[in-house]
Amino acid sequence: MIKGKKVIVSDGNTEKALRKFKKIVTDSGLLRELKEREYYVKPTTQRKMAKSLAKKRWKRYLSDQTLPVKQF
């Protein structure tokens, strides 16, 4: 069971309290978990997505490692 997240508003400063609340929620990973549980994803689809993201990361890594082309 998830415990409730709460922030105390002091001196009527709701903007500061809202910023603190957003930080607490993002740090806890609650929204990410809710997004993942929004609909069922088959295990094979999860593996395919993970593999494609890994390929994308690898391509980005390789492109960062190459030297730029000399244009003189």
HELIX and SHEET records of a PDB file:
HELIX    1   1 THR A   14  SER A   28  1                                  15    
HELIX    2   2 LEU A   30  GLU A   36  1                                   7    
HELIX    3   3 PRO A   43  GLN A   65  1                                  23    
END                                                                             
